[in-house]
Amino acid sequence: MDFGQKKKINLRLGLATFLIIAVMVIVLDQATKIIVVGNFNLGDSVPLIPGIFHLTYVRNPGAAFGILAERTTFFIVITVIMIVLIMYGRSLFSTRHVFIHLALALQLGGAMGNFIDRIRFGYVIDFIDFQIWPVFNIADIAIVAGMIFLLISLFKNTAFIQERKG
């Protein structure tokens, strides 16, 4: 074995793996929301690290930070459009662009997690509370992580952009 050479790993993220990641996000998001709703009354807050990290059950009828509250139909339509765009975006990149596919799978799972809440309840269930930031949930974490991964991919690796042009 030559220790002087880096071994190239050939990773690919196919459709099945992409969907498994998205479904895992949905299941984790929905399971945690079921636990919160089953064990908390609306507005209850349990400090895990007092003054820093609490579990707080809130209902968000809007988007991030509660903006556009009570516009459920609007958010349902936007989410359907985003799901279509995520799936289309996935098809634009080779399966060897693992980081991009991972980013899109996280975004899809997160969008679907909150979409399920909006369809079922007309609002999104939030419970992760760092006291200095609005309360959020697992789906929100997946969406933000997916956006960060996508931005890193765009700034660190422009090869996929050049590949698509050629």
OpenMM code with the backbone's topology and positions (N, CA, C; nanometers):
from openmm import Vec3, app, unit

residues = "MET ASP PHE GLY GLN LYS LYS LYS ILE ASN LEU ARG LEU GLY LEU ALA THR PHE LEU ILE ILE ALA VAL MET VAL ILE VAL LEU ASP GLN ALA THR LYS ILE ILE VAL VAL GLY ASN PHE ASN LEU GLY ASP SER VAL PRO LEU ILE PRO GLY ILE PHE HIS LEU THR TYR VAL ARG ASN PRO GLY ALA ALA PHE GLY ILE LEU ALA GLU ARG THR THR PHE PHE ILE VAL ILE THR VAL ILE MET ILE VAL LEU ILE MET TYR GLY ARG SER LEU PHE SER THR ARG HIS VAL PHE ILE HIS LEU ALA LEU ALA LEU GLN LEU GLY GLY ALA MET GLY ASN PHE ILE ASP ARG ILE ARG PHE GLY TYR VAL ILE ASP PHE ILE ASP PHE GLN ILE TRP PRO VAL PHE ASN ILE ALA ASP ILE ALA ILE VAL ALA GLY MET ILE PHE LEU LEU ILE SER LEU PHE LYS ASN THR ALA PHE ILE GLN GLU ARG LYS GLY".split()
positions = [
    Vec3(0.0853, -0.1181, 0.0000),
    Vec3(0.0000, 0.0000, 0.0000),
    Vec3(0.0893, 0.1237, 0.0000),
    Vec3(0.0606, 0.2174, -0.0865),
    Vec3(0.1366, 0.3416, -0.0972),
    Vec3(0.0702, 0.4471, -0.0099),
    Vec3(0.1353, 0.4841, 0.0990),
    Vec3(0.0785, 0.5803, 0.1921),
    Vec3(0.0941, 0.7237, 0.1435),
    Vec3(0.1726, 0.7432, 0.0380),
    Vec3(0.1954, 0.8759, -0.0163),
    Vec3(0.0807, 0.9249, -0.1029),
    Vec3(-0.0028, 0.8342, -0.1495),
    Vec3(-0.1141, 0.8727, -0.2358),
    Vec3(-0.2448, 0.8682, -0.1575),
    Vec3(-0.3287, 0.9651, -0.1862),
    Vec3(-0.4616, 0.9648, -0.1255),
    Vec3(-0.5493, 0.8679, -0.2032),
    Vec3(-0.6246, 0.7919, -0.1313),
    Vec3(-0.7163, 0.6989, -0.1953),
    Vec3(-0.8444, 0.7736, -0.2305),
    Vec3(-0.8830, 0.7679, -0.3563),
    Vec3(-1.0051, 0.8357, -0.4001),
    Vec3(-1.1244, 0.7465, -0.3694),
    Vec3(-1.2206, 0.8052, -0.3043),
    Vec3(-1.3425, 0.7323, -0.2701),
    Vec3(-1.4497, 0.7731, -0.3705),
    Vec3(-1.5106, 0.6762, -0.4311),
    Vec3(-1.6122, 0.7028, -0.5322),
    Vec3(-1.7506, 0.6865, -0.4686),
    Vec3(-1.8031, 0.7964, -0.4141),
    Vec3(-1.9347, 0.7942, -0.3517),
    Vec3(-2.0408, 0.8405, -0.4499),
    Vec3(-2.1575, 0.7832, -0.4362),
    Vec3(-2.2721, 0.8251, -0.5155),
    Vec3(-2.3941, 0.8229, -0.4249),
    Vec3(-2.4872, 0.9105, -0.4543),
    Vec3(-2.6098, 0.9136, -0.3764),
    Vec3(-2.7258, 0.8942, -0.4736),
    Vec3(-2.7707, 0.7699, -0.4845),
    Vec3(-2.8785, 0.7377, -0.5761),
    Vec3(-3.0141, 0.7791, -0.5214),
    Vec3(-3.1165, 0.7611, -0.6020),
    Vec3(-3.2521, 0.8021, -0.5656),
    Vec3(-3.3003, 0.7324, -0.4384),
    Vec3(-3.2732, 0.6031, -0.4250),
    Vec3(-3.3210, 0.5306, -0.3070),
    Vec3(-3.2600, 0.5886, -0.1798),
    Vec3(-3.1306, 0.6132, -0.1796),
    Vec3(-3.0646, 0.6704, -0.0624),
    Vec3(-3.1145, 0.8118, -0.0360),
    Vec3(-3.1317, 0.8879, -0.1417),
    Vec3(-3.1849, 1.0245, -0.1320),
    Vec3(-3.3206, 1.0216, -0.0612),
    Vec3(-3.4083, 0.9340, -0.1047),
    Vec3(-3.5416, 0.9246, -0.0452),
    Vec3(-3.5374, 0.8703, 0.0974),
    Vec3(-3.4465, 0.7781, 0.1256),
    Vec3(-3.4328, 0.7253, 0.2615),
    Vec3(-3.3926, 0.8375, 0.3575),
    Vec3(-3.2987, 0.9220, 0.3156),
    Vec3(-3.2570, 1.0346, 0.4000),
    Vec3(-3.3750, 1.1285, 0.4254),
    Vec3(-3.4482, 1.1613, 0.3195),
    Vec3(-3.5636, 1.2503, 0.3345),
    Vec3(-3.6679, 1.1890, 0.4277),
    Vec3(-3.6953, 1.0609, 0.4109),
    Vec3(-3.7950, 0.9934, 0.4959),
    Vec3(-3.7470, 0.9872, 0.6409),
    Vec3(-3.6177, 0.9664, 0.6622),
    Vec3(-3.5645, 0.9642, 0.7989),
    Vec3(-3.5854, 1.0999, 0.8671),
    Vec3(-3.5661, 1.2081, 0.7934),
    Vec3(-3.5908, 1.3413, 0.8492),
    Vec3(-3.7385, 1.3564, 0.8850),
    Vec3(-3.8256, 1.3152, 0.7944),
    Vec3(-3.9702, 1.3255, 0.8190),
    Vec3(-4.0098, 1.2454, 0.9428),
    Vec3(-3.9624, 1.1221, 0.9523),
    Vec3(-3.9981, 1.0359, 1.0652),
    Vec3(-3.9469, 1.0949, 1.1965),
    Vec3(-3.8211, 1.1397, 1.1982),
    Vec3(-3.7657, 1.1999, 1.3199),
    Vec3(-3.8431, 1.3263, 1.3584),
    Vec3(-3.8722, 1.4091, 1.2595),
    Vec3(-3.9478, 1.5323, 1.2845),
    Vec3(-4.0862, 1.5013, 1.3401),
    Vec3(-4.1587, 1.4143, 1.2741),
    Vec3(-4.2951, 1.3842, 1.3171),
    Vec3(-4.2973, 1.3107, 1.4507),
    Vec3(-4.2016, 1.2205, 1.4739),
    Vec3(-4.1965, 1.1469, 1.6012),
    Vec3(-4.1719, 1.2425, 1.7182),
    Vec3(-4.0790, 1.3366, 1.6999),
    Vec3(-4.0522, 1.4307, 1.8091),
    Vec3(-4.1721, 1.5206, 1.8346),
    Vec3(-4.2429, 1.5577, 1.7301),
    Vec3(-4.3625, 1.6411, 1.7470),
    Vec3(-4.4733, 1.5635, 1.8183),
    Vec3(-4.4881, 1.4368, 1.7866),
    Vec3(-4.5878, 1.3527, 1.8541),
    Vec3(-4.5550, 1.3423, 2.0028),
    Vec3(-4.4273, 1.3256, 2.0348),
    Vec3(-4.3857, 1.3176, 2.1751),
    Vec3(-4.4179, 1.4484, 2.2480),
    Vec3(-4.3867, 1.5605, 2.1845),
    Vec3(-4.4124, 1.6905, 2.2475),
    Vec3(-4.5621, 1.7118, 2.2688),
    Vec3(-4.6418, 1.6897, 2.1664),
    Vec3(-4.7862, 1.7114, 2.1767),
    Vec3(-4.8478, 1.6163, 2.2800),
    Vec3(-4.7956, 1.4943, 2.2875),
    Vec3(-4.8488, 1.3967, 2.3826),
    Vec3(-4.8094, 1.4215, 2.5270),
    Vec3(-4.7039, 1.5000, 2.5492),
    Vec3(-4.6527, 1.5171, 2.6852),
    Vec3(-4.6522, 1.6609, 2.7369),
    Vec3(-4.6853, 1.7555, 2.6504),
    Vec3(-4.6853, 1.8958, 2.6903),
    Vec3(-4.8215, 1.9566, 2.6628),
    Vec3(-4.8564, 2.0564, 2.7411),
    Vec3(-4.9687, 2.1424, 2.7076),
    Vec3(-4.9111, 2.2594, 2.6281),
    Vec3(-4.9931, 2.3168, 2.5436),
    Vec3(-4.9481, 2.4310, 2.4644),
    Vec3(-4.8894, 2.5371, 2.5565),
    Vec3(-4.7693, 2.5834, 2.5257),
    Vec3(-4.7029, 2.6853, 2.6051),
    Vec3(-4.6128, 2.6311, 2.7148),
    Vec3(-4.6246, 2.5013, 2.7462),
    Vec3(-4.5359, 2.4432, 2.8479),
    Vec3(-4.3912, 2.4546, 2.8029),
    Vec3(-4.3022, 2.4788, 2.9000),
    Vec3(-4.1597, 2.4884, 2.8721),
    Vec3(-4.0828, 2.4152, 2.9812),
    Vec3(-3.9994, 2.3220, 2.9396),
    Vec3(-3.9182, 2.2448, 3.0328),
    Vec3(-3.7720, 2.2807, 3.0097),
    Vec3(-3.7066, 2.3410, 3.1095),
    Vec3(-3.5659, 2.3760, 3.0917),
    Vec3(-3.4766, 2.2521, 3.1009),
    Vec3(-3.3988, 2.2289, 2.9982),
    Vec3(-3.2992, 2.1226, 3.0020),
    Vec3(-3.1664, 2.1801, 3.0510),
    Vec3(-3.1365, 2.3011, 3.0065),
    Vec3(-3.0257, 2.3819, 3.0588),
    Vec3(-3.0900, 2.5176, 3.0890),
    Vec3(-3.1280, 2.5415, 3.2134),
    Vec3(-3.2055, 2.6613, 3.2465),
    Vec3(-3.1465, 2.7909, 3.1903),
    Vec3(-3.2350, 2.8675, 3.1281),
    Vec3(-3.1974, 2.9942, 3.0693),
    Vec3(-3.1270, 2.9836, 2.9352),
    Vec3(-3.0932, 2.8610, 2.8926),
    Vec3(-3.0203, 2.8426, 2.7668),
    Vec3(-3.0982, 2.7542, 2.6698),
    Vec3(-3.1360, 2.6348, 2.7146),
    Vec3(-3.2017, 2.5389, 2.6255),
    Vec3(-3.3229, 2.4784, 2.6946),
    Vec3(-3.4396, 2.5010, 2.6327),
    Vec3(-3.5655, 2.4494, 2.6857),
    Vec3(-3.6380, 2.3721, 2.5767),
    Vec3(-3.7290, 2.2881, 2.6181),
    Vec3(-3.8288, 2.2317, 2.5275),
    Vec3(-3.9562, 2.3089, 2.5551),
    Vec3(-4.0060, 2.3793, 2.4535),
    Vec3(-4.1219, 2.4668, 2.4689),
    Vec3(-4.2199, 2.4373, 2.3565),
    Vec3(-4.3395, 2.3973, 2.3916),
    Vec3(-4.4397, 2.3630, 2.2909),
    Vec3(-4.5121, 2.4887, 2.2444),
    Vec3(-4.4910, 2.5219, 2.1164),
    Vec3(-4.5618, 2.6338, 2.0542),
    Vec3(-4.6168, 2.5894, 1.9189),
    Vec3(-4.7136, 2.6641, 1.8742),
    Vec3(-4.7716, 2.6432, 1.7410),
    Vec3(-4.7391, 2.7656, 1.6568),
    Vec3(-4.6815, 2.7421, 1.5403),
    Vec3(-4.6429, 2.8519, 1.4527),
    Vec3(-4.7340, 2.8518, 1.3295),
    Vec3(-4.8256, 2.9471, 1.3200),
    Vec3(-4.9150, 2.9538, 1.2046),
    Vec3(-4.8530, 3.0263, 1.0856),
    Vec3(-4.7261, 3.0658, 1.0978),
    Vec3(-4.6593, 3.1396, 0.9910),
    Vec3(-4.5340, 3.0686, 0.9449),
    Vec3(-4.4435, 3.1483, 0.8896),
    Vec3(-4.3143, 3.0967, 0.8447),
    Vec3(-4.2112, 3.1254, 0.9533),
    Vec3(-4.0857, 3.1324, 0.9141),
    Vec3(-3.9789, 3.1617, 1.0094),
    Vec3(-4.0122, 3.2888, 1.0867),
    Vec3(-3.9896, 3.2828, 1.2175),
    Vec3(-4.0158, 3.3953, 1.3077),
    Vec3(-4.1642, 3.4326, 1.3116),
    Vec3(-4.2526, 3.3441, 1.2636),
    Vec3(-4.3956, 3.3693, 1.2680),
    Vec3(-4.4467, 3.4670, 1.1630),
    Vec3(-4.3631, 3.5007, 1.0640),
    Vec3(-4.4088, 3.5964, 0.9629),
    Vec3(-4.5184, 3.5343, 0.8767),
    Vec3(-4.6035, 3.6184, 0.8257),
    Vec3(-4.7179, 3.5779, 0.7415),
    Vec3(-4.8072, 3.4761, 0.8138),
    Vec3(-4.8338, 3.5014, 0.9390),
    Vec3(-4.9172, 3.4111, 1.0181),
    Vec3(-5.0546, 3.3927, 0.9535),
    Vec3(-5.1079, 3.2729, 0.9708),
    Vec3(-5.2415, 3.2351, 0.9229),
    Vec3(-5.2533, 3.2318, 0.7705),
    Vec3(-5.1458, 3.2184, 0.6997),
    Vec3(-5.1467, 3.2072, 0.5525),
    Vec3(-5.1202, 3.0622, 0.5125),
    Vec3(-5.1925, 2.9697, 0.5733),
    Vec3(-5.1690, 2.8266, 0.5566),
    Vec3(-5.1765, 2.7835, 0.4108),
    Vec3(-5.2776, 2.8262, 0.3390),
    Vec3(-5.2911, 2.7873, 0.1980),
    Vec3(-5.1708, 2.8347, 0.1179),
    Vec3(-5.1273, 2.9565, 0.1417),
    Vec3(-5.0092, 3.0099, 0.0745),
    Vec3(-4.8887, 2.9199, 0.1009),
    Vec3(-4.8657, 2.8811, 0.2279),
    Vec3(-4.7501, 2.7986, 0.2620),
    Vec3(-4.7606, 2.6582, 0.2040),
    Vec3(-4.8816, 2.6059, 0.1949),
    Vec3(-4.8997, 2.4741, 0.1335),
    Vec3(-4.8619, 2.4806, -0.0146),
    Vec3(-4.9090, 2.5824, -0.0843),
    Vec3(-4.8766, 2.5988, -0.2272),
    Vec3(-4.7263, 2.6172, -0.2451),
    Vec3(-4.6656, 2.7037, -0.1655),
    Vec3(-4.5212, 2.7280, -0.1751),
    Vec3(-4.4430, 2.5996, -0.1487),
    Vec3(-4.4872, 2.5223, -0.0503),
    Vec3(-4.4169, 2.3977, -0.0182),
    Vec3(-4.4267, 2.2978, -0.1325),
    Vec3(-4.5410, 2.2859, -0.1939),
    Vec3(-4.5554, 2.1956, -0.3093),
    Vec3(-4.4599, 2.2395, -0.4212),
    Vec3(-4.4540, 2.3687, -0.4465),
    Vec3(-4.3616, 2.4203, -0.5487),
    Vec3(-4.2176, 2.3880, -0.5110),
    Vec3(-4.1825, 2.4065, -0.3836),
    Vec3(-4.0457, 2.3784, -0.3387),
    Vec3(-4.0123, 2.2295, -0.3518),
    Vec3(-4.1064, 2.1427, -0.3206),
    Vec3(-4.0829, 1.9988, -0.3334),
    Vec3(-4.0547, 1.9632, -0.4788),
    Vec3(-4.1327, 2.0187, -0.5697),
    Vec3(-4.1105, 1.9949, -0.7130),
    Vec3(-3.9734, 2.0481, -0.7544),
    Vec3(-3.9380, 2.1691, -0.7092),
    Vec3(-3.8081, 2.2279, -0.7444),
    Vec3(-3.6923, 2.1473, -0.6855),
    Vec3(-3.7065, 2.0972, -0.5646),
    Vec3(-3.6014, 2.0149, -0.5035),
    Vec3(-3.5811, 1.8881, -0.5853),
    Vec3(-3.6892, 1.8218, -0.6219),
    Vec3(-3.6768, 1.6986, -0.7005),
    Vec3(-3.6191, 1.7279, -0.8397),
    Vec3(-3.6610, 1.8372, -0.8991),
    Vec3(-3.6045, 1.8763, -1.0279),
    Vec3(-3.4559, 1.9097, -1.0118),
    Vec3(-3.4226, 1.9860, -0.9079),
    Vec3(-3.2832, 2.0221, -0.8822),
    Vec3(-3.1970, 1.8990, -0.8637),
    Vec3(-3.2485, 1.7991, -0.7961),
    Vec3(-3.1750, 1.6739, -0.7775),
    Vec3(-3.1425, 1.6099, -0.9111),
    Vec3(-3.2362, 1.6168, -1.0028),
    Vec3(-3.2147, 1.5529, -1.1339),
    Vec3(-3.1095, 1.6241, -1.2184),
    Vec3(-3.0747, 1.7462, -1.1824),
    Vec3(-2.9766, 1.8219, -1.2603),
    Vec3(-2.8328, 1.7792, -1.2342),
    Vec3(-2.8101, 1.7118, -1.1213),
    Vec3(-2.6744, 1.6798, -1.0815),
    Vec3(-2.6502, 1.5300, -1.0807),
    Vec3(-2.5334, 1.4925, -1.1250),
    Vec3(-2.4910, 1.3540, -1.1237),
    Vec3(-2.4968, 1.3005, -0.9808),
    Vec3(-2.5172, 1.1710, -0.9670),
    Vec3(-2.5239, 1.1092, -0.8344),
    Vec3(-2.3907, 1.1169, -0.7617),
    Vec3(-2.2847, 1.1516, -0.8321),
    Vec3(-2.1555, 1.1633, -0.7628),
    Vec3(-2.1425, 1.2968, -0.6883),
    Vec3(-2.2377, 1.3867, -0.7060),
    Vec3(-2.2401, 1.5114, -0.6297),
    Vec3(-2.3159, 1.4857, -0.4993),
    Vec3(-2.2535, 1.4039, -0.4150),
    Vec3(-2.3172, 1.3534, -0.2933),
    Vec3(-2.3613, 1.4661, -0.2003),
    Vec3(-2.2759, 1.5660, -0.1818),
    Vec3(-2.3059, 1.6734, -0.0883),
    Vec3(-2.4294, 1.7520, -0.1332),
    Vec3(-2.4431, 1.7730, -0.2617),
    Vec3(-2.5601, 1.8443, -0.3150),
    Vec3(-2.6848, 1.7593, -0.2969),
    Vec3(-2.6735, 1.6319, -0.3256),
    Vec3(-2.7890, 1.5432, -0.3087),
    Vec3(-2.8286, 1.5321, -0.1613),
    Vec3(-2.7288, 1.5272, -0.0728),
    Vec3(-2.7575, 1.5242, 0.0703),
    Vec3(-2.8295, 1.6526, 0.1118),
    Vec3(-2.7808, 1.7665, 0.0638),
    Vec3(-2.8432, 1.8955, 0.0946),
    Vec3(-2.9896, 1.8961, 0.0506),
    Vec3(-3.0148, 1.8504, -0.0696),
    Vec3(-3.1520, 1.8503, -0.1222),
    Vec3(-3.2402, 1.7495, -0.0492),
    Vec3(-3.1835, 1.6350, -0.0095),
    Vec3(-3.2610, 1.5356, 0.0668),
    Vec3(-3.3019, 1.5928, 0.2023),
    Vec3(-3.2113, 1.6638, 0.2678),
    Vec3(-3.2448, 1.7268, 0.3960),
    Vec3(-3.3533, 1.8328, 0.3777),
    Vec3(-3.3401, 1.9116, 0.2736),
    Vec3(-3.4408, 2.0145, 0.2470),
    Vec3(-3.5759, 1.9520, 0.2163),
    Vec3(-3.5752, 1.8452, 0.1382),
    Vec3(-3.7010, 1.7769, 0.1062),
    Vec3(-3.7659, 1.7215, 0.2327),
    Vec3(-3.6887, 1.6523, 0.3150),
    Vec3(-3.7427, 1.5960, 0.4387),
    Vec3(-3.7963, 1.7038, 0.5312),
    Vec3(-3.7221, 1.8128, 0.5444),
    Vec3(-3.7666, 1.9229, 0.6295),
    Vec3(-3.8927, 1.9885, 0.5773),
    Vec3(-3.8959, 2.0139, 0.4475),
    Vec3(-4.0150, 2.0754, 0.3872),
    Vec3(-4.1368, 1.9851, 0.4067),
    Vec3(-4.1176, 1.8547, 0.3873),
    Vec3(-4.2291, 1.7607, 0.4039),
    Vec3(-4.2738, 1.7514, 0.5496),
    Vec3(-4.1804, 1.7561, 0.6442),
    Vec3(-4.2162, 1.7505, 0.7858),
    Vec3(-4.3084, 1.8646, 0.8250),
    Vec3(-4.2719, 1.9864, 0.7859),
    Vec3(-4.3567, 2.1014, 0.8172),
    Vec3(-4.4840, 2.1023, 0.7330),
    Vec3(-4.4762, 2.0508, 0.6099),
    Vec3(-4.5922, 2.0405, 0.5214),
    Vec3(-4.6992, 1.9510, 0.5851),
    Vec3(-4.6557, 1.8406, 0.6422),
    Vec3(-4.7500, 1.7483, 0.7087),
    Vec3(-4.8236, 1.8209, 0.8208),
    Vec3(-4.7508, 1.8992, 0.8998),
    Vec3(-4.8156, 1.9767, 1.0070),
    Vec3(-4.9188, 2.0739, 0.9509),
    Vec3(-4.8813, 2.1454, 0.8468),
    Vec3(-4.9732, 2.2454, 0.7898),
    Vec3(-5.0995, 2.1800, 0.7349),
    Vec3(-5.0832, 2.0647, 0.6717),
    Vec3(-5.2004, 1.9922, 0.6187),
    Vec3(-5.2871, 1.9416, 0.7347),
    Vec3(-5.2252, 1.8813, 0.8353),
    Vec3(-5.3000, 1.8227, 0.9471),
    Vec3(-5.3615, 1.9261, 1.0408),
    Vec3(-5.2850, 2.0306, 1.0732),
    Vec3(-5.3270, 2.1214, 1.1795),
    Vec3(-5.3496, 2.2655, 1.1357),
    Vec3(-5.2901, 2.3054, 1.0248),
    Vec3(-5.2977, 2.4449, 0.9830),
    Vec3(-5.1882, 2.5297, 1.0444),
    Vec3(-5.0962, 2.4681, 1.1157),
    Vec3(-4.9825, 2.5351, 1.1770),
    Vec3(-4.8701, 2.4325, 1.1919),
    Vec3(-4.7516, 2.4815, 1.2291),
    Vec3(-4.6360, 2.3950, 1.2491),
    Vec3(-4.6073, 2.3853, 1.3983),
    Vec3(-4.5777, 2.2648, 1.4439),
    Vec3(-4.5434, 2.2418, 1.5838),
    Vec3(-4.3937, 2.2666, 1.6016),
    Vec3(-4.3603, 2.3560, 1.6944),
    Vec3(-4.2211, 2.3869, 1.7262),
    Vec3(-4.1966, 2.3583, 1.8737),
    Vec3(-4.0710, 2.3240, 1.9084),
    Vec3(-4.0428, 2.2904, 2.0483),
    Vec3(-3.8980, 2.3101, 2.0908),
    Vec3(-3.8059, 2.3289, 2.0003),
    Vec3(-3.6650, 2.3473, 2.0363),
    Vec3(-3.6445, 2.4964, 2.0649),
    Vec3(-3.6075, 2.5261, 2.1870),
    Vec3(-3.6064, 2.6659, 2.2329),
    Vec3(-3.4734, 2.6999, 2.2992),
    Vec3(-3.3934, 2.7813, 2.2295),
    Vec3(-3.2662, 2.8271, 2.2853),
    Vec3(-3.2785, 2.9626, 2.3534),
    Vec3(-3.3997, 3.0079, 2.3769),
    Vec3(-3.4293, 3.1281, 2.4540),
    Vec3(-3.3871, 3.2588, 2.3869),
    Vec3(-3.2898, 3.2583, 2.3005),
    Vec3(-3.2468, 3.3812, 2.2328),
    Vec3(-3.2877, 3.3793, 2.0855),
    Vec3(-3.3592, 3.2770, 2.0461),
    Vec3(-3.3981, 3.2564, 1.9071),
    Vec3(-3.5404, 3.2047, 1.9068),
    Vec3(-3.6178, 3.2316, 1.8028),
    Vec3(-3.7526, 3.1737, 1.7993),
    Vec3(-3.7493, 3.0205, 1.8071),
    Vec3(-3.8531, 2.9640, 1.8633),
    Vec3(-3.8645, 2.8199, 1.8807),
    Vec3(-3.8745, 2.7541, 1.7422),
    Vec3(-3.8109, 2.6371, 1.7263),
    Vec3(-3.8087, 2.5691, 1.5971),
    Vec3(-3.8205, 2.4185, 1.6169),
    Vec3(-3.8025, 2.3404, 1.5100),
    Vec3(-3.8201, 2.1958, 1.5166),
    Vec3(-3.7153, 2.1236, 1.4317),
    Vec3(-3.7230, 1.9922, 1.4264),
    Vec3(-3.6277, 1.9105, 1.3510),
    Vec3(-3.6342, 1.9416, 1.2015),
    Vec3(-3.7536, 1.9618, 1.1484),
    Vec3(-3.7679, 1.9947, 1.0061),
    Vec3(-3.6938, 2.1238, 0.9735),
    Vec3(-3.7048, 2.2221, 1.0612),
    Vec3(-3.6350, 2.3488, 1.0400),
    Vec3(-3.4837, 2.3283, 1.0395),
    Vec3(-3.4348, 2.2446, 1.1298),
    Vec3(-3.2915, 2.2144, 1.1348),
    Vec3(-3.2472, 2.1513, 1.0027),
    Vec3(-3.3258, 2.0576, 0.9513),
    Vec3(-3.2903, 1.9908, 0.8259),
    Vec3(-3.2885, 2.0895, 0.7093),
    Vec3(-3.3853, 2.1786, 0.7046),
    Vec3(-3.3903, 2.2778, 0.5970),
    Vec3(-3.2675, 2.3684, 0.6033),
    Vec3(-3.2361, 2.4182, 0.7214),
    Vec3(-3.1209, 2.5079, 0.7360),
    Vec3(-2.9904, 2.4333, 0.7079),
    Vec3(-2.9766, 2.3117, 0.7600),
    Vec3(-2.8555, 2.2328, 0.7325),
    Vec3(-2.8421, 2.2070, 0.5824),
    Vec3(-2.9533, 2.1750, 0.5172),
    Vec3(-2.9509, 2.1542, 0.3727),
    Vec3(-2.9073, 2.2793, 0.2975),
    Vec3(-2.9551, 2.3938, 0.3416),
    Vec3(-2.9144, 2.5199, 0.2771),
    Vec3(-2.7653, 2.5464, 0.2992),
    Vec3(-2.7170, 2.5209, 0.4186),
    Vec3(-2.5737, 2.5403, 0.4471),
    Vec3(-2.4900, 2.4468, 0.3601),
    Vec3(-2.5291, 2.3201, 0.3537),
    Vec3(-2.4563, 2.2241, 0.2701),
    Vec3(-2.4575, 2.2664, 0.1239),
    Vec3(-2.5712, 2.3145, 0.0785),
    Vec3(-2.5817, 2.3580, -0.0611),
    Vec3(-2.4917, 2.4787, -0.0872),
    Vec3(-2.4921, 2.5746, 0.0038),
    Vec3(-2.4060, 2.6926, -0.0122),
    Vec3(-2.2584, 2.6546, -0.0092),
    Vec3(-2.2214, 2.5650, 0.0805),
    Vec3(-2.0820, 2.5185, 0.0852),
    Vec3(-2.0451, 2.4541, -0.0484),
    Vec3(-2.1343, 2.3718, -0.1004),
    Vec3(-2.1090, 2.3069, -0.2294),
    Vec3(-2.0911, 2.4092, -0.3400),
    Vec3(-2.1741, 2.5111, -0.3393),
    Vec3(-2.1645, 2.6139, -0.4438),
    Vec3(-2.0340, 2.6916, -0.4352),
    Vec3(-1.9896, 2.7221, -0.3142),
    Vec3(-1.8690, 2.8018, -0.2987),
    Vec3(-1.7405, 2.7203, -0.3053),
    Vec3(-1.7452, 2.5956, -0.2643),
    Vec3(-1.6244, 2.5133, -0.2597),
    Vec3(-1.5985, 2.4341, -0.3870),
    Vec3(-1.7023, 2.4042, -0.4609),
    Vec3(-1.6857, 2.3146, -0.5748),
    Vec3(-1.7667, 2.3670, -0.6921),
    Vec3(-1.7035, 2.4413, -0.7778),
    Vec3(-1.7733, 2.4945, -0.8944),
    Vec3(-1.7688, 2.3978, -1.0122),
    Vec3(-1.7065, 2.2814, -0.9938),
    Vec3(-1.6946, 2.1858, -1.1034),
    Vec3(-1.8316, 2.1423, -1.1553),
    Vec3(-1.9284, 2.1255, -1.0656),
    Vec3(-2.0597, 2.0812, -1.1114),
    Vec3(-2.1275, 2.1856, -1.1980),
    Vec3(-2.0981, 2.3141, -1.1745),
    Vec3(-2.1548, 2.4188, -1.2580),
    Vec3(-2.0953, 2.4102, -1.3974),
    Vec3(-1.9639, 2.3941, -1.4040),
    Vec3(-1.8958, 2.3830, -1.5328),
    Vec3(-1.9393, 2.2577, -1.6050),
    Vec3(-1.9585, 2.1487, -1.5307),
    Vec3(-2.0019, 2.0227, -1.5918),
    Vec3(-2.1374, 2.0391, -1.6596),
    Vec3(-2.2303, 2.1095, -1.5968),
    Vec3(-2.3644, 2.1271, -1.6526),
    Vec3(-2.3624, 2.2139, -1.7780),
    Vec3(-2.2684, 2.3065, -1.7871),
    Vec3(-2.2618, 2.3952, -1.9024),
    Vec3(-2.2108, 2.3220, -2.0256),
    Vec3(-2.1258, 2.2226, -2.0061),
    Vec3(-2.0585, 2.1551, -2.1180),
    Vec3(-2.1343, 2.0465, -2.1733),
] * unit.nanometer
topology = app.Topology()
chain = topology.addChain("A")
for resn in residues:
    res = topology.addResidue(resn, chain)
    for name in ("N", "CA", "C"):
        topology.addAtom(name, app.Element.getBySymbol(name[0]), res)
